[in-house]
């Protein structure tokens, strides 16, 4: 059973979870849960597609995949399809996966076009094509995402600018000059 699961998982990186169980009287049932591509990391002149947990799903070569957040600021260490992405700076991994998971759980991941983890104490992302969100650190990230949502709900549809929630205590909006 475990050998079969390992074999399937290693040959199919887009599979998240595999369960095998008996189906009486004499069959087996294989239940597969797929991974969802969440972001693209550009490292060593190659684009790598990852899921929200950091598993490398695909080496996209030199062609940037569309409709996914592009991660900048982290250099991958020995990237391998099917394995978890490991950054040269370990803190970058934790910060990125925290942002990806929180964005997915908040239902906004598809609206994020880029994530900058160059400085883990100054994480930023581009949101809805109108806002630069300054998170600061990944500490208290769920709370920061709630501030972002509250600020956007209070703004008009044409507002553009910077949303700063880096303090974790409150959020600020600075309108972009036209």
Phi, psi and omega in degrees: 000310182291327177294319179295316179298315180298318180296316179294315183297321182287332181267349182227085185295340180280006177264128182270311184222142178230129176233136178239132177216159180286142174241107184293143015270328187218031183240176173231153179238128178249120181251123186240132175248124183280156172274156175242129177297134184242325185202170179235132176249129177261115183215132180052044176065022180226144176264131177242129178270131180234160172269181184292344178265000176094005177288129178283117184267330186197145169265110184271006180068219183266003180263119181287120176295148182265162174063032174221149177296133178263124182267130176236154174102358179234137179256123181284146178252113177050060182293135179223132178299134181093348180253162177287136178294131178240126180268156176303320175260111185303326181298330179297320179300309182299316181296312181298312183293329175295315178297313182298314181295317181293319178296319179295313180295332178275352178077021183243002185304320182291345180263001178264126182262334178205152178228128180249112178247026180307315177240117184290350175264001181217056181286137180223155170212154178265130188229132177060014181069007183233341188232143165256122181257123178260108182273335190076237177271175178274003177294142176056036190294325179298318179297318179297320179294326176294321176299316179302314181298316181296319180295314181295322178298331182275350183264160175283167183291343182255002181291142177223150176158204184248130174253119183251111177241021187295336181287332183081351181261331181199177179230151181230147176241126175245114183291139178287140177280140183272000000 
